[in-house]
Amino acid sequence: MKLTLKKDTDFASIYAKARIAAPEAFGEHSPRNLIDGEWSSAGRSISHFSPIDGSQIVGPAMLNLQQVQDAVHQSVKQDAQWSKTSLEERKIRVSKALELLSEHRDLLAQLIIWEIGKPWKLACADVDRAIEGVQWYLGEIDRQMTGRTPLPGPVSNIASWNYPLSVLVHAELVQLLAGNAVIAKTPTQGGFHSLTLAHALMARAGLPVTLVSGSGSELAPALVSSPELGALAFVGGRNNGRAAASSLKSLAKRHILEQEGLNSWGVWNYSNWDELAAHLTKGFEYAKQRCTAYPRYVVQRRLFPEFLQMYQSVLGSLKFGHPLAVENETDDYPDLHFGPVISAKKAAELRQAFDEAVDRGGIPLYRSSLSSGRFLEGQDQSAYVAPMTVLDPPKAWSIHHSEPFGPLDSIVLVDTEAELISAMNVSNGNLVSSVASDDAAFAARVKEESQAFKFGVNKPRSRGDKAEIFGGRGASWRGAFVGGDLLVQSVTEGDGPLYGNFGDGSRYPEVA
């Protein structure tokens, strides 16, 4: 059946809506940068290509180091004033920002679709979770701030592209509630349009926000190691996280470095395959492009036939393709598990990784075809990846110990409990892990030995919302933990311990 683009959802129409909604923030050729409450057209505009169809869309205006150093200096002045603003006034302004974000929720979601390829429901969820999460903090912040004061200096936020609202904007609004001015750098791979609109709305609410675009490596001296900063909040991979850590002049400066790990499902003495199938199906949302995705399954060898039957049925049920392709232009948005990965380059890397695993001795268990996806006739499909699975991946595989960040799974077969634990801990720390087992005592033993921060028994774990804390063990995290009270504590000073992963493991809170 021939598909067409949903009416009025082409990028030109969406960008025009953004310019109407926030004319101060969007230029004809690029979004602007926000410095000291003013939107600037300075910066070198670069081309950007949507992962949806490879089309060229408006890119960010990239600033140089000196320009961003000046922006940091201006943010320091904002921070000095904001830290003196009463908590009641801060609550009023953050509440106003949430009202404006809610008013423009659909437009924010449409920008997210074009920038990073999220299907409609997932794009909306990104916005909704940010709003709902901060609303919870508004009800708790009086208690959370008792006996605490904001850090001296603004909080610098550098985050990945995959959750621009529910991770980055959410964190900034809580930091603002706690009395800190904030700086955010837009991810160069996508998310800058939705972040520009969100920050325009935050600025209208009277919040001291700074938004800049540029190369992360070039801007590190300003956004990572500047002595004027109160804290650094980073979300990304281990390589960039290590670079950020090494750029810090002293780890005594408050830091939150959220990094990746290879999250695993262990399967042992298990029988409820329908329940596991439902969890695995949902786990493919957004093509597993998130830090809490489960790309590896460690399976008891004797259960492999049952696991494989369930797993193949999951793969066969997945719906993917162009997030805006419909049968009739007035139809609702298509209900998809995922669209493209973030770029054609990333898609090529995933396909190359699959071939590499097979060339080095892994078994090519599954390789789906893009022909099963939903696409417009003749559209560019270079950023799309159909699910792929490697059985018994070789230890020499370049990503044997790290997450693929895409729909590329691997399955390891084991015969003993010790083998299962070893295979699940292969990445020297990860954010989440789970075990599927009918044996509660077995599950408890594996949890005790797991190097995951959060551990699920017959259910997946996630970053969490509202009161739920989040962190990591081993190389998956450095610095203060976040979420709930700990997010506020991470950007404030007061009595009591600061919980986090500071290298000695002595300040981990208990996580259910």
C-alpha positions as CSV (number, residue, x, y, z in Angstrom):
1,M,0.0,0.0,0.0
2,K,1.3,3.4,-1.0
3,L,1.9,5.7,2.0
4,T,1.9,9.5,2.2
5,L,3.1,12.1,4.6
6,K,0.7,13.1,7.3
7,K,-0.9,16.5,6.5
8,D,1.0,19.6,7.6
9,T,3.8,17.7,9.2
10,D,6.6,18.4,6.7
11,F,9.6,20.0,8.3
12,A,9.1,23.4,6.6
13,S,5.6,23.6,8.1
14,I,6.8,22.6,11.6
15,Y,9.7,25.0,11.5
16,A,7.4,27.8,10.4
17,K,5.2,27.0,13.5
18,A,8.2,27.2,15.7
19,R,9.2,30.7,14.3
20,I,5.6,31.9,15.0
21,A,5.6,30.4,18.5
22,A,9.1,31.9,19.4
23,P,10.2,34.4,16.7
24,E,12.9,35.7,19.0
25,A,14.6,32.2,19.1
26,F,14.4,31.0,15.5
27,G,16.1,32.7,12.6
28,E,15.3,31.9,9.0
29,H,18.5,29.8,8.6
30,S,19.1,28.5,12.1
31,P,17.9,28.5,15.7
32,R,19.6,31.2,17.8
33,N,21.7,31.0,21.0
34,L,20.4,32.4,24.3
35,I,22.9,34.4,26.3
36,D,22.2,36.7,29.2
37,G,18.4,36.6,28.4
38,E,19.0,37.7,24.8
39,W,18.8,35.6,21.6
40,S,21.8,36.0,19.4
41,S,22.2,35.3,15.7
42,A,26.0,34.9,16.1
43,G,27.5,31.6,15.3
44,R,28.4,29.5,12.3
45,S,25.3,27.9,10.8
46,I,25.9,24.3,9.8
47,S,23.8,21.9,7.7
48,H,21.8,19.1,9.4
49,F,20.1,16.1,7.9
50,S,17.0,14.5,9.4
51,P,17.4,10.8,10.1
52,I,13.8,10.4,8.9
53,D,14.4,10.8,5.2
54,G,17.9,12.2,4.9
55,S,16.5,15.6,3.9
56,Q,18.5,18.7,4.8
57,I,16.9,20.7,7.6
58,V,17.9,23.9,9.5
59,G,21.0,23.2,11.6
60,P,22.3,25.0,14.8
61,A,24.4,28.1,14.9
62,M,27.8,26.9,16.3
63,L,29.6,29.2,18.7
64,N,33.4,29.3,19.3
65,L,35.1,28.9,22.6
66,Q,35.5,32.7,23.3
67,Q,31.8,33.2,22.7
68,V,30.8,30.5,25.1
69,Q,33.3,31.6,27.7
70,D,31.5,35.0,27.5
71,A,28.2,33.2,27.9
72,V,29.4,31.4,31.0
73,H,30.5,34.7,32.5
74,Q,27.1,36.2,31.9
75,S,25.4,33.1,33.4
76,V,27.5,33.6,36.5
77,K,26.0,37.0,36.9
78,Q,22.5,35.6,36.5
79,D,23.3,32.9,39.1
80,A,24.3,35.5,41.7
81,Q,20.9,37.1,41.3
82,W,18.9,34.0,41.0
83,S,20.4,32.4,44.1
84,K,19.0,35.3,46.1
85,T,15.5,34.9,44.6
86,S,13.0,33.4,47.1
87,L,11.9,29.8,46.8
88,E,8.3,31.0,46.4
89,E,9.2,33.2,43.4
90,R,11.3,30.4,41.9
91,K,8.3,28.0,42.2
92,I,6.0,30.6,40.5
93,R,8.4,31.0,37.5
94,V,9.0,27.3,37.1
95,S,5.2,26.7,37.2
96,K,4.8,29.3,34.5
97,A,7.4,27.5,32.4
98,L,5.5,24.2,32.7
99,E,2.3,25.9,31.6
100,L,4.0,27.2,28.5
101,L,5.6,23.8,27.8
102,S,2.2,22.2,28.1
103,E,0.7,24.8,25.8
104,H,3.3,24.0,23.1
105,R,3.5,20.2,23.8
106,D,2.5,19.0,20.3
107,L,4.9,21.4,18.5
108,L,7.8,20.3,20.7
109,A,6.9,16.7,19.9
110,Q,6.8,17.4,16.2
111,L,10.3,19.0,16.3
112,I,11.6,16.0,18.2
113,I,10.2,13.7,15.4
114,W,12.1,15.5,12.7
115,E,15.3,16.0,14.7
116,I,15.9,12.6,16.2
117,G,13.3,10.3,14.5
118,K,11.1,9.4,17.5
119,P,7.6,8.1,16.7
120,W,4.8,10.4,17.8
121,K,3.8,8.7,21.0
122,L,7.4,8.5,22.2
123,A,8.0,12.1,21.3
124,C,5.0,13.2,23.2
125,A,6.1,11.1,26.2
126,D,9.4,12.9,26.2
127,V,7.7,16.2,26.7
128,D,5.0,14.8,29.1
129,R,7.5,13.1,31.4
130,A,9.5,16.4,31.7
131,I,6.4,18.3,32.7
132,E,5.0,15.7,35.1
133,G,8.3,15.1,36.7
134,V,8.9,18.7,37.5
135,Q,5.4,19.1,38.8
136,W,6.3,16.5,41.4
137,Y,9.3,18.5,42.5
138,L,7.2,21.6,42.8
139,G,5.2,19.8,45.5
140,E,8.4,18.5,47.3
141,I,10.9,21.3,46.9
142,D,10.1,23.1,50.2
143,R,11.0,20.0,52.1
144,Q,13.9,19.2,49.9
145,M,15.5,22.6,50.3
146,T,15.2,22.7,54.1
147,G,18.7,23.5,55.4
148,R,20.2,23.6,51.9
149,T,21.6,26.3,49.7
150,P,22.3,26.4,45.9
151,L,25.9,25.8,44.7
152,P,27.9,28.9,44.0
153,G,27.9,29.2,40.2
154,P,25.7,28.0,37.4
155,V,25.2,24.3,36.5
156,S,26.5,23.3,33.1
157,N,24.4,20.7,31.4
158,I,25.8,18.6,28.5
159,A,23.4,15.8,27.5
160,S,22.9,13.3,24.7
161,W,20.3,13.9,21.9
162,N,17.9,11.0,22.7
163,Y,15.8,12.7,25.5
164,P,16.0,16.4,25.1
165,L,13.0,17.2,27.3
166,S,12.6,14.4,29.8
167,V,16.3,14.3,30.7
168,L,17.9,17.7,29.9
169,V,15.1,20.2,30.4
170,H,13.7,18.2,33.3
171,A,17.1,18.4,35.1
172,E,17.5,22.1,34.3
173,L,14.1,23.0,35.8
174,V,14.8,21.2,39.0
175,Q,18.2,22.9,39.2
176,L,16.5,26.2,38.7
177,L,14.0,25.4,41.5
178,A,17.0,24.7,43.7
179,G,18.3,28.2,43.1
180,N,20.9,27.6,40.3
181,A,21.2,29.4,37.0
182,V,21.7,26.9,34.2
183,I,23.6,26.5,31.0
184,A,22.8,23.9,28.4
185,K,24.7,22.9,25.3
186,T,22.6,21.5,22.4
187,P,23.6,18.1,21.2
188,T,25.2,18.4,17.7
189,Q,23.4,15.2,16.5
190,G,19.9,16.5,17.1
191,G,17.5,18.0,19.6
192,F,18.5,21.6,19.1
193,H,15.1,22.7,17.7
194,S,13.0,21.3,20.5
195,L,15.5,22.6,23.1
196,T,15.5,26.1,21.5
197,L,11.7,26.3,21.7
198,A,11.7,24.9,25.3
199,H,14.3,27.4,26.4
200,A,12.4,30.3,24.7
201,L,9.4,29.3,26.9
202,M,11.6,29.0,30.0
203,A,13.1,32.4,29.4
204,R,9.6,33.9,28.9
205,A,8.8,32.6,32.4
206,G,11.7,34.6,33.8
207,L,14.1,31.8,34.3
208,P,17.9,32.4,34.0
209,V,18.7,29.9,31.3
210,T,21.6,29.9,28.8
211,L,21.5,27.8,25.6
212,V,24.5,27.4,23.3
213,S,25.5,25.3,20.3
214,G,28.9,24.2,19.3
215,S,31.5,21.4,19.3
216,G,31.7,19.7,22.6
217,S,35.5,19.1,22.4
218,E,36.1,22.8,21.5
219,L,33.8,24.2,24.2
220,A,35.0,21.9,27.0
221,P,37.2,24.5,28.6
222,A,34.2,26.7,29.1
223,L,31.4,24.2,29.8
224,V,33.3,21.5,31.6
225,S,36.4,22.9,33.4
226,S,35.6,26.6,33.9
227,P,36.3,27.5,37.5
228,E,33.2,29.8,37.4
229,L,30.8,26.8,37.2
230,G,29.1,25.4,40.2
231,A,28.6,21.9,38.8
232,L,28.8,19.8,35.6
233,A,25.9,17.5,34.7
234,F,26.9,15.2,31.8
235,V,24.9,12.4,30.0
236,G,26.6,10.4,27.3
237,G,29.0,7.5,26.5
238,R,32.0,6.4,28.4
239,N,34.6,7.9,25.9
240,N,33.1,11.4,26.2
241,G,32.5,10.9,29.9
242,R,36.1,10.1,30.4
243,A,37.1,13.2,28.4
244,A,34.8,15.3,30.5
245,A,36.3,13.9,33.7
246,S,39.8,14.5,32.6
247,S,39.0,18.1,31.6
248,L,37.8,18.9,35.1
249,K,40.6,20.7,36.9
250,S,39.6,18.9,40.1
251,L,37.0,16.2,40.8
252,A,36.3,18.1,44.0
253,K,34.1,20.2,41.8
254,R,30.5,18.9,41.9
255,H,29.9,16.6,39.0
256,I,27.3,14.2,37.6
257,L,28.7,12.0,34.8
258,E,26.1,9.6,33.6
259,Q,27.8,7.1,31.2
260,E,26.7,3.9,29.4
261,G,27.1,0.2,30.3
262,L,26.0,-3.0,28.7
263,N,22.6,-3.8,30.3
264,S,21.7,-7.5,30.3
265,W,18.7,-9.8,30.8
266,G,19.6,-13.0,32.5
267,V,17.3,-16.0,31.8
268,W,17.5,-19.0,34.2
269,N,14.9,-21.7,35.2
270,Y,12.1,-19.6,33.7
271,S,8.7,-20.4,32.3
272,N,6.5,-17.3,31.9
273,W,7.5,-16.6,28.3
274,D,4.4,-14.4,27.5
275,E,5.3,-12.0,30.2
276,L,8.9,-11.8,29.1
277,A,7.8,-11.3,25.5
278,A,5.8,-8.2,26.5
279,H,8.8,-6.7,28.3
280,L,11.1,-7.4,25.3
281,T,8.7,-5.9,22.8
282,K,8.4,-2.7,24.8
283,G,12.2,-2.7,25.1
284,F,12.6,-2.1,21.4
285,E,10.9,1.3,21.7
286,Y,13.0,4.0,20.0
287,A,15.3,1.3,18.5
288,K,16.9,0.8,22.0
289,Q,18.6,4.2,21.7
290,R,18.6,4.9,25.5
291,C,20.9,4.2,28.3
292,T,18.6,1.7,30.0
293,A,18.0,-0.5,26.9
294,Y,18.8,-4.2,27.2
295,P,20.8,-5.3,24.1
296,R,22.2,-8.5,25.6
297,Y,20.5,-11.7,26.8
298,V,22.4,-14.2,28.9
299,V,20.4,-17.4,28.5
300,Q,20.6,-20.8,30.2
301,R,21.5,-23.2,27.4
302,R,18.7,-25.7,28.1
303,L,16.2,-22.9,27.8
304,F,17.4,-21.6,24.5
305,P,14.8,-23.3,22.3
306,E,11.9,-21.8,24.4
307,F,13.7,-18.4,24.5
308,L,14.3,-18.4,20.8
309,Q,10.7,-19.2,19.9
310,M,9.5,-16.3,22.2
311,Y,12.2,-13.9,20.9
312,Q,11.6,-14.5,17.2
313,S,7.9,-13.8,17.8
314,V,8.8,-10.5,19.4
315,L,11.0,-9.5,16.5
316,G,8.3,-10.5,14.0
317,S,5.8,-8.2,15.8
318,L,7.8,-5.0,15.7
319,K,6.6,-2.1,13.7
320,F,9.1,0.4,12.4
321,G,9.5,3.0,9.6
322,H,8.9,6.6,8.8
323,P,7.2,8.2,11.8
324,L,5.0,10.4,9.7
325,A,4.0,8.0,6.9
326,V,0.2,7.3,6.8
327,E,-2.2,5.7,4.4
328,N,-4.3,8.9,4.2
329,E,-2.9,12.4,5.0
330,T,-5.6,13.0,7.6
331,D,-4.9,9.7,9.5
332,D,-3.6,9.7,13.1
333,Y,0.1,9.3,13.5
334,P,1.3,5.8,12.9
335,D,1.8,3.6,16.0
336,L,5.4,2.4,15.7
337,H,8.0,0.9,18.0
338,F,10.7,2.8,16.4
339,G,11.7,4.9,13.4
340,P,15.3,5.6,12.2
341,V,18.4,5.6,14.4
342,I,20.0,8.9,14.9
343,S,21.9,9.1,11.6
344,A,22.9,7.2,8.5
345,K,26.4,7.0,9.9
346,K,25.2,5.3,13.0
347,A,23.1,2.9,10.9
348,A,26.2,2.0,8.9
349,E,28.1,1.4,12.1
350,L,25.5,-1.0,13.4
351,R,25.4,-3.0,10.2
352,Q,29.2,-3.1,10.2
353,A,29.3,-4.3,13.8
354,F,26.9,-7.1,13.0
355,D,29.2,-8.2,10.1
356,E,32.3,-7.9,12.2
357,A,30.8,-10.2,14.9
358,V,29.9,-12.8,12.3
359,D,33.3,-12.5,10.6
360,R,35.0,-13.2,14.0
361,G,32.9,-16.3,14.7
362,G,29.5,-15.1,16.0
363,I,26.4,-16.8,14.7
364,P,24.1,-14.6,12.6
365,L,20.9,-15.6,14.4
366,Y,18.6,-13.0,12.9
367,R,18.8,-10.2,10.4
368,S,15.5,-8.6,9.4
369,S,14.9,-6.6,6.2
370,L,13.8,-3.0,5.8
371,S,11.2,-4.4,3.4
372,S,9.0,-5.1,6.5
373,G,9.1,-1.4,7.5
374,R,6.6,1.4,6.6
375,F,8.2,3.9,4.2
376,L,7.2,6.6,1.7
377,E,7.8,5.5,-1.9
378,G,11.4,6.3,-2.9
379,Q,12.4,7.9,0.4
380,D,16.0,7.7,1.7
381,Q,16.2,4.8,4.2
382,S,19.9,5.1,5.1
383,A,19.3,5.8,8.8
384,Y,17.0,2.8,9.3
385,V,18.1,-0.5,10.8
386,A,16.0,-3.6,11.0
387,P,16.6,-5.8,14.0
388,M,19.7,-7.9,14.0
389,T,20.9,-10.5,16.5
390,V,24.2,-12.3,17.0
391,L,24.4,-15.6,19.0
392,D,27.5,-16.2,21.0
393,P,29.3,-12.9,20.1
394,P,33.1,-13.3,20.0
395,K,35.0,-11.8,22.8
396,A,37.2,-10.0,20.2
397,W,34.1,-8.1,19.0
398,S,34.6,-4.3,19.2
399,I,31.4,-3.8,21.1
400,H,31.4,-7.0,23.2
401,H,31.7,-5.0,26.3
402,S,29.7,-1.9,25.4
403,E,26.2,-1.0,24.3
404,P,25.4,-0.8,20.5
405,F,22.8,1.9,21.0
406,G,20.5,0.5,18.3
407,P,18.5,-2.6,17.5
408,L,21.5,-4.9,17.5
409,D,21.1,-7.7,20.1
410,S,23.5,-10.4,21.2
411,I,22.7,-13.6,23.0
412,V,25.2,-15.5,25.2
413,L,24.5,-19.1,26.2
414,V,25.6,-20.3,29.7
415,D,25.5,-23.5,31.7
416,T,26.3,-22.4,35.2
417,E,25.2,-19.6,37.6
418,A,28.8,-18.3,37.7
419,E,28.9,-18.1,33.9
420,L,25.6,-16.1,33.9
421,I,26.8,-13.6,36.5
422,S,30.1,-13.1,34.7
423,A,28.4,-12.6,31.3
424,M,26.0,-10.1,32.8
425,N,28.8,-8.1,34.4
426,V,31.0,-8.0,31.3
427,S,31.0,-4.2,31.0
428,N,32.5,-3.2,34.3
429,G,29.4,-1.6,35.7
430,N,26.1,-0.8,34.1
431,L,23.0,1.2,34.9
432,V,20.4,-1.5,34.9
433,S,20.1,-5.3,34.7
434,S,17.3,-7.9,35.1
435,V,16.9,-11.6,35.6
436,A,13.9,-13.7,34.4
437,S,13.6,-16.7,36.8
438,D,11.0,-18.7,38.6
439,D,13.6,-19.3,41.4
440,A,13.5,-16.4,43.8
441,A,16.5,-17.5,45.7
442,F,18.5,-17.7,42.5
443,A,17.4,-14.2,41.5
444,A,18.4,-12.8,44.9
445,R,21.9,-14.3,44.6
446,V,22.4,-12.8,41.1
447,K,21.2,-9.4,42.3
448,E,23.8,-9.5,45.1
449,E,26.6,-10.2,42.5
450,S,25.3,-7.8,39.8
451,Q,27.3,-4.7,38.9
452,A,24.1,-2.9,37.9
453,F,22.8,0.1,39.8
454,K,19.2,-1.0,39.5
455,F,18.2,-4.7,39.3
456,G,14.9,-6.1,38.2
457,V,13.5,-9.6,38.9
458,N,11.1,-10.6,36.1
459,K,10.8,-7.0,35.0
460,P,13.0,-4.4,33.4
461,R,14.3,-1.3,35.2
462,S,14.4,2.2,33.9
463,R,15.9,5.6,34.7
464,G,12.7,6.3,36.7
465,D,10.6,9.3,37.4
466,K,9.9,11.6,40.3
467,A,11.1,10.1,43.6
468,E,13.1,7.3,42.0
469,I,16.8,7.8,42.3
470,F,19.3,6.9,39.5
471,G,23.0,6.3,39.3
472,G,25.5,3.7,38.2
473,R,28.3,1.4,39.4
474,G,31.7,0.9,38.0
475,A,32.6,2.8,34.9
476,S,28.9,3.6,34.1
477,W,28.8,6.6,36.4
478,R,31.0,9.1,38.2
479,G,29.9,11.7,40.7
480,A,26.6,12.4,42.4
481,F,23.5,10.4,41.9
482,V,20.2,12.0,40.8
483,G,16.5,11.5,41.0
484,G,14.1,12.4,43.8
485,D,15.8,14.1,46.8
486,L,19.2,13.2,45.4
487,L,18.7,15.4,42.3
488,V,18.2,18.4,44.5
489,Q,21.1,17.4,46.8
490,S,23.4,17.1,43.8
491,V,23.2,20.8,43.0
492,T,22.9,22.2,46.6
493,E,25.0,22.3,49.7
494,G,23.8,21.2,53.2
495,D,24.2,18.7,56.0
496,G,24.4,14.9,55.3
497,P,26.3,12.8,52.9
498,L,26.3,13.3,49.1
499,Y,25.4,10.0,47.6
500,G,27.2,8.9,44.4
501,N,29.9,6.9,42.8
502,F,33.1,8.6,43.8
503,G,35.5,5.7,43.1
504,D,35.4,4.0,46.5
505,G,31.8,2.7,46.4
506,S,31.3,3.9,50.0
507,R,28.3,6.1,49.4
508,Y,25.8,4.0,47.5
509,P,22.3,4.2,48.9
510,E,20.2,1.0,48.9
511,V,18.3,0.6,45.6
512,A,15.4,-1.8,45.4
